[in-house]
Amino acid sequence: MTCPVCGSREVGKVGAKNYYCHDCCVEFALHPKGMMVYEVNADGTLIALNGVG
Ligand SMILES: [Zn+2]
């Protein structure tokens, strides 16, 4: 698994289908319709950025 935003391999699994990139600090998830990318807010909530692919 590599980060869909920056291509880094510094990616950790944080849920069943969720991953976190330690390089650009985004969380992403695999969905049937494509990859969803989230920015992690300071309070821990997720902000959907854009679907990739
Ligand atoms: Zn990244």
N, CA, C, O and the ligand as a Tripos MOL2 file, in Angstrom:
@<TRIPOS>MOLECULE
protein
  213   211    54     0     0
PROTEIN
NO_CHARGES

@<TRIPOS>ATOM
      1 N           0.8430   -1.2020    0.0000 N.3       1 MET1
      2 CA          0.0000    0.0000    0.0000 C.3       1 MET1
      3 C           0.8730    1.2450    0.0000 C.2       1 MET1
      4 O           1.7850    1.3670    0.8190 O.2       1 MET1
      5 N           0.6030    2.1590   -0.9040 N.am      2 THR2
      6 CA          1.2950    3.4410   -0.9230 C.3       2 THR2
      7 C           0.2600    4.5600   -0.8510 C.2       2 THR2
      8 O          -0.9050    4.3680   -1.1990 O.2       2 THR2
      9 N           0.6970    5.7160   -0.4000 N.am      3 CYS3
     10 CA         -0.1960    6.8540   -0.2760 C.3       3 CYS3
     11 C          -0.6350    7.3300   -1.6680 C.2       3 CYS3
     12 O           0.2000    7.5290   -2.5500 O.2       3 CYS3
     13 N          -1.9550    7.5130   -1.8610 N.am      4 PRO4
     14 CA         -2.4330    7.9610   -3.1800 C.3       4 PRO4
     15 C          -2.1470    9.4350   -3.4350 C.2       4 PRO4
     16 O          -2.2830    9.9070   -4.5640 O.2       4 PRO4
     17 N          -1.7520   10.1630   -2.3970 N.am      5 VAL5
     18 CA         -1.5030   11.5910   -2.5480 C.3       5 VAL5
     19 C          -0.0380   11.8610   -2.8800 C.2       5 VAL5
     20 O           0.2690   12.5560   -3.8490 O.2       5 VAL5
     21 N           0.8670   11.3040   -2.0650 N.am      6 CYS6
     22 CA          2.2880   11.6050   -2.2400 C.3       6 CYS6
     23 C           3.1070   10.3890   -2.6590 C.2       6 CYS6
     24 O           4.2870   10.5140   -2.9880 O.2       6 CYS6
     25 N           2.4810    9.2120   -2.6480 N.am      7 GLY7
     26 CA          3.1860    8.0290   -3.0980 C.3       7 GLY7
     27 C           4.1190    7.4190   -2.0580 C.2       7 GLY7
     28 O           4.8680    6.4870   -2.3530 O.2       7 GLY7
     29 N           4.0680    7.9550   -0.8350 N.am      8 SER8
     30 CA          4.9440    7.4510    0.2200 C.3       8 SER8
     31 C           4.5520    6.0450    0.6410 C.2       8 SER8
     32 O           3.3960    5.6390    0.5210 O.2       8 SER8
     33 N           5.5350    5.3170    1.1360 N.am      9 ARG9
     34 CA          5.2540    4.0050    1.7110 C.3       9 ARG9
     35 C           5.1020    4.0620    3.2200 C.2       9 ARG9
     36 O           4.8920    3.0350    3.8650 O.2       9 ARG9
     37 N           5.2060    5.2540    3.7820 N.am     10 GLU10
     38 CA          5.0590    5.4190    5.2350 C.3      10 GLU10
     39 C           3.5760    5.4440    5.5940 C.2      10 GLU10
     40 O           3.0640    6.4390    6.1070 O.2      10 GLU10
     41 N           2.9080    4.3510    5.3200 N.am     11 VAL11
     42 CA          1.4670    4.2600    5.4850 C.3      11 VAL11
     43 C           1.1490    3.2100    6.5360 C.2      11 VAL11
     44 O           1.6520    2.0880    6.4910 O.2      11 VAL11
     45 N           0.3040    3.5960    7.4830 N.am     12 GLY12
     46 CA         -0.0970    2.6620    8.5280 C.3      12 GLY12
     47 C          -1.5810    2.4000    8.4750 C.2      12 GLY12
     48 O          -2.3680    3.2650    8.0900 O.2      12 GLY12
     49 N          -1.9540    1.1960    8.8650 N.am     13 LYS13
     50 CA         -3.3610    0.8400    8.8560 C.3      13 LYS13
     51 C          -4.0200    1.3460   10.1380 C.2      13 LYS13
     52 O          -3.5030    1.1200   11.2320 O.2      13 LYS13
     53 N          -5.1520    2.0260   10.0070 N.am     14 VAL14
     54 CA         -5.8390    2.5680   11.1840 C.3      14 VAL14
     55 C          -7.2510    2.0260   11.3190 C.2      14 VAL14
     56 O          -7.9500    2.3710   12.2710 O.2      14 VAL14
     57 N          -7.6770    1.2020   10.4100 N.am     15 GLY15
     58 CA         -9.0140    0.6190   10.4800 C.3      15 GLY15
     59 C          -9.0940   -0.5220    9.5050 C.2      15 GLY15
     60 O          -8.1080   -0.8910    8.8680 O.2      15 GLY15
     61 N         -10.2920   -1.0830    9.3960 N.am     16 ALA16
     62 CA        -10.4720   -2.2310    8.5230 C.3      16 ALA16
     63 C         -10.0510   -1.9030    7.0890 C.2      16 ALA16
     64 O          -9.3980   -2.7040    6.4210 O.2      16 ALA16
     65 N         -10.4360   -0.7160    6.6340 N.am     17 LYS17
     66 CA        -10.0950   -0.3190    5.2750 C.3      17 LYS17
     67 C          -9.4800    1.0810    5.2320 C.2      17 LYS17
     68 O          -9.3960    1.7020    4.1730 O.2      17 LYS17
     69 N          -9.0580    1.5610    6.3870 N.am     18 ASN18
     70 CA         -8.5180    2.9120    6.4530 C.3      18 ASN18
     71 C          -7.0120    2.8830    6.6800 C.2      18 ASN18
     72 O          -6.4900    2.0410    7.4120 O.2      18 ASN18
     73 N          -6.3320    3.8180    6.0370 N.am     19 TYR19
     74 CA         -4.8830    3.9120    6.1460 C.3      19 TYR19
     75 C          -4.4940    5.3570    6.4030 C.2      19 TYR19
     76 O          -5.2200    6.2810    6.0380 O.2      19 TYR19
     77 N          -3.3410    5.5450    7.0330 N.am     20 TYR20
     78 CA         -2.8700    6.8800    7.3690 C.3      20 TYR20
     79 C          -1.4570    7.0620    6.8410 C.2      20 TYR20
     80 O          -0.5840    6.2210    7.0530 O.2      20 TYR20
     81 N          -1.2450    8.1940    6.1380 N.am     21 CYS21
     82 CA          0.0840    8.4860    5.6140 C.3      21 CYS21
     83 C           0.8180    9.3970    6.5920 C.2      21 CYS21
     84 O           0.3340   10.4770    6.9290 O.2      21 CYS21
     85 N           1.9800    8.9550    7.0420 N.am     22 HIS22
     86 CA          2.7450    9.7380    8.0060 C.3      22 HIS22
     87 C           3.5310   10.8530    7.3280 C.2      22 HIS22
     88 O           4.0400   11.7450    8.0060 O.2      22 HIS22
     89 N           3.6390   10.8200    6.0230 N.am     23 ASP23
     90 CA          4.3870   11.8600    5.3220 C.3      23 ASP23
     91 C           3.5310   13.0920    5.0560 C.2      23 ASP23
     92 O           3.9690   14.2110    5.3210 O.2      23 ASP23
     93 N           2.3210   12.9080    4.5380 N.am     24 CYS24
     94 CA          1.4880   14.0750    4.2470 C.3      24 CYS24
     95 C           0.2850   14.1550    5.1790 C.2      24 CYS24
     96 O          -0.5760   15.0180    5.0080 O.2      24 CYS24
     97 N           0.2190   13.2590    6.1660 N.am     25 CYS25
     98 CA         -0.7820   13.3590    7.2360 C.3      25 CYS25
     99 C          -2.2120   13.3550    6.7170 C.2      25 CYS25
    100 O          -3.0390   14.1480    7.1650 O.2      25 CYS25
    101 N          -2.5010   12.4820    5.7910 N.am     26 VAL26
    102 CA         -3.8730   12.2920    5.3550 C.3      26 VAL26
    103 C          -4.2770   10.8520    5.6550 C.2      26 VAL26
    104 O          -3.4400    9.9580    5.7830 O.2      26 VAL26
    105 N          -5.5790   10.6650    5.7630 N.am     27 GLU27
    106 CA         -6.1050    9.3180    5.9220 C.3      27 GLU27
    107 C          -6.8430    8.9710    4.6410 C.2      27 GLU27
    108 O          -7.4880    9.8320    4.0420 O.2      27 GLU27
    109 N          -6.7540    7.7380    4.2240 N.am     28 PHE28
    110 CA         -7.4860    7.3450    3.0340 C.3      28 PHE28
    111 C          -8.1110    5.9790    3.2390 C.2      28 PHE28
    112 O          -7.6650    5.1820    4.0650 O.2      28 PHE28
    113 N          -9.1480    5.7330    2.4680 N.am     29 ALA29
    114 CA         -9.9310    4.5210    2.6410 C.3      29 ALA29
    115 C         -10.2870    3.9480    1.2830 C.2      29 ALA29
    116 O         -10.5190    4.6740    0.3160 O.2      29 ALA29
    117 N         -10.3220    2.6370    1.2420 N.am     30 LEU30
    118 CA        -10.6790    1.9610    0.0060 C.3      30 LEU30
    119 C         -12.1880    1.7850   -0.0530 C.2      30 LEU30
    120 O         -12.7870    1.1990    0.8490 O.2      30 LEU30
    121 N         -12.7960    2.2900   -1.1090 N.am     31 HIS31
    122 CA        -14.2270    2.1500   -1.3110 C.3      31 HIS31
    123 C         -14.4660    1.4250   -2.6300 C.2      31 HIS31
    124 O         -13.6060    1.4340   -3.5110 O.2      31 HIS31
    125 N         -15.6370    0.7950   -2.7700 N.am     32 PRO32
    126 CA        -15.9260    0.0970   -4.0290 C.3      32 PRO32
    127 C         -15.8260    1.0070   -5.2400 C.2      32 PRO32
    128 O         -15.4410    0.5640   -6.3220 O.2      32 PRO32
    129 N         -16.1710    2.2850   -5.0650 N.am     33 LYS33
    130 CA        -16.1610    3.2040   -6.2060 C.3      33 LYS33
    131 C         -14.8360    3.9340   -6.3660 C.2      33 LYS33
    132 O         -14.6740    4.7300   -7.2910 O.2      33 LYS33
    133 N         -13.8940    3.6710   -5.4810 N.am     34 GLY34
    134 CA        -12.6000    4.3300   -5.6140 C.3      34 GLY34
    135 C         -12.0090    4.6950   -4.2700 C.2      34 GLY34
    136 O         -12.5590    4.3600   -3.2210 O.2      34 GLY34
    137 N         -10.8910    5.3810   -4.3120 N.am     35 MET35
    138 CA        -10.1800    5.7540   -3.1100 C.3      35 MET35
    139 C         -10.7010    7.0850   -2.5870 C.2      35 MET35
    140 O         -10.7980    8.0590   -3.3330 O.2      35 MET35
    141 N         -11.0350    7.1200   -1.3040 N.am     36 MET36
    142 CA        -11.4240    8.3780   -0.6850 C.3      36 MET36
    143 C         -10.2740    8.8730    0.1800 C.2      36 MET36
    144 O          -9.6430    8.1000    0.9000 O.2      36 MET36
    145 N         -10.0080   10.1930    0.0980 N.am     37 VAL37
    146 CA         -8.9110   10.7850    0.8560 C.3      37 VAL37
    147 C          -9.4790   11.7720    1.8670 C.2      37 VAL37
    148 O         -10.3490   12.5780    1.5370 O.2      37 VAL37
    149 N          -8.9880   11.7050    3.0880 N.am     38 TYR38
    150 CA         -9.4780   12.5680    4.1540 C.3      38 TYR38
    151 C          -8.3210   13.3210    4.8000 C.2      38 TYR38
    152 O          -7.2330   12.7810    4.9970 O.2      38 TYR38
    153 N          -8.5850   14.5720    5.1200 N.am     39 GLU39
    154 CA         -7.6670   15.3260    5.9570 C.3      39 GLU39
    155 C          -8.1070   15.1410    7.4040 C.2      39 GLU39
    156 O          -9.3010   15.1960    7.7010 O.2      39 GLU39
    157 N          -7.1550   14.9220    8.3050 N.am     40 VAL40
    158 CA         -7.4910   14.7220    9.7070 C.3      40 VAL40
    159 C          -7.4690   16.0650   10.4130 C.2      40 VAL40
    160 O          -6.4380   16.7360   10.4590 O.2      40 VAL40
    161 N          -8.6090   16.4530   10.9610 N.am     41 ASN41
    162 CA         -8.7270   17.7240   11.6530 C.3      41 ASN41
    163 C          -7.9980   17.6690   12.9960 C.2      41 ASN41
    164 O          -7.6500   16.5940   13.4830 O.2      41 ASN41
    165 N          -7.7730   18.8460   13.5840 N.am     42 ALA42
    166 CA         -7.0690   18.9080   14.8590 C.3      42 ALA42
    167 C          -7.8220   18.1640   15.9540 C.2      42 ALA42
    168 O          -7.2080   17.6260   16.8760 O.2      42 ALA42
    169 N          -9.1460   18.1310   15.8560 N.am     43 ASP43
    170 CA         -9.9350   17.4460   16.8690 C.3      43 ASP43
    171 C         -10.1810   15.9760   16.5340 C.2      43 ASP43
    172 O         -10.9290   15.2880   17.2290 O.2      43 ASP43
    173 N          -9.5510   15.5090   15.4740 N.am     44 GLY44
    174 CA         -9.6260   14.0930   15.1540 C.3      44 GLY44
    175 C         -10.6970   13.7300   14.1470 C.2      44 GLY44
    176 O         -10.7860   12.5760   13.7270 O.2      44 GLY44
    177 N         -11.5170   14.7030   13.7500 N.am     45 THR45
    178 CA        -12.5320   14.4120   12.7560 C.3      45 THR45
    179 C         -11.9080   14.3780   11.3680 C.2      45 THR45
    180 O         -10.8300   14.9270   11.1400 O.2      45 THR45
    181 N         -12.5940   13.7320   10.4610 N.am     46 LEU46
    182 CA        -12.0820   13.5860    9.1100 C.3      46 LEU46
    183 C         -12.8200   14.5160    8.1500 C.2      46 LEU46
    184 O         -14.0420   14.6530    8.2110 O.2      46 LEU46
    185 N         -12.0570   15.1510    7.2650 N.am     47 ILE47
    186 CA        -12.6400   16.0130    6.2480 C.3      47 ILE47
    187 C         -12.3640   15.3650    4.8920 C.2      47 ILE47
    188 O         -11.2090   15.1890    4.5040 O.2      47 ILE47
    189 N         -13.4220   15.0160    4.1830 N.am     48 ALA48
    190 CA        -13.2380   14.3940    2.8810 C.3      48 ALA48
    191 C         -12.6250   15.3930    1.9110 C.2      48 ALA48
    192 O         -13.1320   16.5050    1.7620 O.2      48 ALA48
    193 N         -11.5590   15.0130    1.2650 N.am     49 LEU49
    194 CA        -10.9180   15.8900    0.2890 C.3      49 LEU49
    195 C         -11.4690   15.5930   -1.0940 C.2      49 LEU49
    196 O         -12.3300   16.3210   -1.5900 O.2      49 LEU49
    197 N         -10.9940   14.5540   -1.7070 N.am     50 ASN50
    198 CA        -11.4740   14.2160   -3.0350 C.3      50 ASN50
    199 C         -11.2980   12.7290   -3.2810 C.2      50 ASN50
    200 O         -10.4130   12.0860   -2.7150 O.2      50 ASN50
    201 N         -12.1330   12.2130   -4.1100 N.am     51 GLY51
    202 CA        -11.9740   10.8350   -4.5060 C.3      51 GLY51
    203 C         -10.9150   10.7290   -5.5900 C.2      51 GLY51
    204 O         -10.9220   11.4940   -6.5550 O.2      51 GLY51
    205 N         -10.0240    9.8010   -5.4300 N.am     52 VAL52
    206 CA         -8.9680    9.5950   -6.4200 C.3      52 VAL52
    207 C          -9.2420    8.2910   -7.1550 C.2      52 VAL52
    208 O          -9.2690    7.2250   -6.5400 O.2      52 VAL52
    209 N          -9.4400    8.3650   -8.4240 N.am     53 GLY53
    210 CA         -9.6600    7.1760   -9.2140 C.3      53 GLY53
    211 C         -11.1180    6.7500   -9.2270 C.2      53 GLY53
    212 O         -11.4640    5.7510   -9.8580 O.2      53 GLY53
    213 ZN          1.1210   10.8050    1.6960 Zn       54 ZN54
@<TRIPOS>BOND
     1     1     2 1
     2     2     3 1
     3     3     4 2
     4     3     5 am
     5     5     6 1
     6     6     7 1
     7     7     8 2
     8     7     9 am
     9     9    10 1
    10    10    11 1
    11    11    12 2
    12    11    13 am
    13    13    14 1
    14    14    15 1
    15    15    16 2
    16    15    17 am
    17    17    18 1
    18    18    19 1
    19    19    20 2
    20    19    21 am
    21    21    22 1
    22    22    23 1
    23    23    24 2
    24    23    25 am
    25    25    26 1
    26    26    27 1
    27    27    28 2
    28    27    29 am
    29    29    30 1
    30    30    31 1
    31    31    32 2
    32    31    33 am
    33    33    34 1
    34    34    35 1
    35    35    36 2
    36    35    37 am
    37    37    38 1
    38    38    39 1
    39    39    40 2
    40    39    41 am
    41    41    42 1
    42    42    43 1
    43    43    44 2
    44    43    45 am
    45    45    46 1
    46    46    47 1
    47    47    48 2
    48    47    49 am
    49    49    50 1
    50    50    51 1
    51    51    52 2
    52    51    53 am
    53    53    54 1
    54    54    55 1
    55    55    56 2
    56    55    57 am
    57    57    58 1
    58    58    59 1
    59    59    60 2
    60    59    61 am
    61    61    62 1
    62    62    63 1
    63    63    64 2
    64    63    65 am
    65    65    66 1
    66    66    67 1
    67    67    68 2
    68    67    69 am
    69    69    70 1
    70    70    71 1
    71    71    72 2
    72    71    73 am
    73    73    74 1
    74    74    75 1
    75    75    76 2
    76    75    77 am
    77    77    78 1
    78    78    79 1
    79    79    80 2
    80    79    81 am
    81    81    82 1
    82    82    83 1
    83    83    84 2
    84    83    85 am
    85    85    86 1
    86    86    87 1
    87    87    88 2
    88    87    89 am
    89    89    90 1
    90    90    91 1
    91    91    92 2
    92    91    93 am
    93    93    94 1
    94    94    95 1
    95    95    96 2
    96    95    97 am
    97    97    98 1
    98    98    99 1
    99    99   100 2
   100    99   101 am
   101   101   102 1
   102   102   103 1
   103   103   104 2
   104   103   105 am
   105   105   106 1
   106   106   107 1
   107   107   108 2
   108   107   109 am
   109   109   110 1
   110   110   111 1
   111   111   112 2
   112   111   113 am
   113   113   114 1
   114   114   115 1
   115   115   116 2
   116   115   117 am
   117   117   118 1
   118   118   119 1
   119   119   120 2
   120   119   121 am
   121   121   122 1
   122   122   123 1
   123   123   124 2
   124   123   125 am
   125   125   126 1
   126   126   127 1
   127   127   128 2
   128   127   129 am
   129   129   130 1
   130   130   131 1
   131   131   132 2
   132   131   133 am
   133   133   134 1
   134   134   135 1
   135   135   136 2
   136   135   137 am
   137   137   138 1
   138   138   139 1
   139   139   140 2
   140   139   141 am
   141   141   142 1
   142   142   143 1
   143   143   144 2
   144   143   145 am
   145   145   146 1
   146   146   147 1
   147   147   148 2
   148   147   149 am
   149   149   150 1
   150   150   151 1
   151   151   152 2
   152   151   153 am
   153   153   154 1
   154   154   155 1
   155   155   156 2
   156   155   157 am
   157   157   158 1
   158   158   159 1
   159   159   160 2
   160   159   161 am
   161   161   162 1
   162   162   163 1
   163   163   164 2
   164   163   165 am
   165   165   166 1
   166   166   167 1
   167   167   168 2
   168   167   169 am
   169   169   170 1
   170   170   171 1
   171   171   172 2
   172   171   173 am
   173   173   174 1
   174   174   175 1
   175   175   176 2
   176   175   177 am
   177   177   178 1
   178   178   179 1
   179   179   180 2
   180   179   181 am
   181   181   182 1
   182   182   183 1
   183   183   184 2
   184   183   185 am
   185   185   186 1
   186   186   187 1
   187   187   188 2
   188   187   189 am
   189   189   190 1
   190   190   191 1
   191   191   192 2
   192   191   193 am
   193   193   194 1
   194   194   195 1
   195   195   196 2
   196   195   197 am
   197   197   198 1
   198   198   199 1
   199   199   200 2
   200   199   201 am
   201   201   202 1
   202   202   203 1
   203   203   204 2
   204   203   205 am
   205   205   206 1
   206   206   207 1
   207   207   208 2
   208   207   209 am
   209   209   210 1
   210   210   211 1
   211   211   212 2
@<TRIPOS>SUBSTRUCTURE
     1 MET1         2 RESIDUE 1 A MET
     2 THR2         6 RESIDUE 1 A THR
     3 CYS3        10 RESIDUE 1 A CYS
     4 PRO4        14 RESIDUE 1 A PRO
     5 VAL5        18 RESIDUE 1 A VAL
     6 CYS6        22 RESIDUE 1 A CYS
     7 GLY7        26 RESIDUE 1 A GLY
     8 SER8        30 RESIDUE 1 A SER
     9 ARG9        34 RESIDUE 1 A ARG
    10 GLU10       38 RESIDUE 1 A GLU
    11 VAL11       42 RESIDUE 1 A VAL
    12 GLY12       46 RESIDUE 1 A GLY
    13 LYS13       50 RESIDUE 1 A LYS
    14 VAL14       54 RESIDUE 1 A VAL
    15 GLY15       58 RESIDUE 1 A GLY
    16 ALA16       62 RESIDUE 1 A ALA
    17 LYS17       66 RESIDUE 1 A LYS
    18 ASN18       70 RESIDUE 1 A ASN
    19 TYR19       74 RESIDUE 1 A TYR
    20 TYR20       78 RESIDUE 1 A TYR
    21 CYS21       82 RESIDUE 1 A CYS
    22 HIS22       86 RESIDUE 1 A HIS
    23 ASP23       90 RESIDUE 1 A ASP
    24 CYS24       94 RESIDUE 1 A CYS
    25 CYS25       98 RESIDUE 1 A CYS
    26 VAL26      102 RESIDUE 1 A VAL
    27 GLU27      106 RESIDUE 1 A GLU
    28 PHE28      110 RESIDUE 1 A PHE
    29 ALA29      114 RESIDUE 1 A ALA
    30 LEU30      118 RESIDUE 1 A LEU
    31 HIS31      122 RESIDUE 1 A HIS
    32 PRO32      126 RESIDUE 1 A PRO
    33 LYS33      130 RESIDUE 1 A LYS
    34 GLY34      134 RESIDUE 1 A GLY
    35 MET35      138 RESIDUE 1 A MET
    36 MET36      142 RESIDUE 1 A MET
    37 VAL37      146 RESIDUE 1 A VAL
    38 TYR38      150 RESIDUE 1 A TYR
    39 GLU39      154 RESIDUE 1 A GLU
    40 VAL40      158 RESIDUE 1 A VAL
    41 ASN41      162 RESIDUE 1 A ASN
    42 ALA42      166 RESIDUE 1 A ALA
    43 ASP43      170 RESIDUE 1 A ASP
    44 GLY44      174 RESIDUE 1 A GLY
    45 THR45      178 RESIDUE 1 A THR
    46 LEU46      182 RESIDUE 1 A LEU
    47 ILE47      186 RESIDUE 1 A ILE
    48 ALA48      190 RESIDUE 1 A ALA
    49 LEU49      194 RESIDUE 1 A LEU
    50 ASN50      198 RESIDUE 1 A ASN
    51 GLY51      202 RESIDUE 1 A GLY
    52 VAL52      206 RESIDUE 1 A VAL
    53 GLY53      210 RESIDUE 1 A GLY
    54 ZN54       213 GROUP 0 **** ****
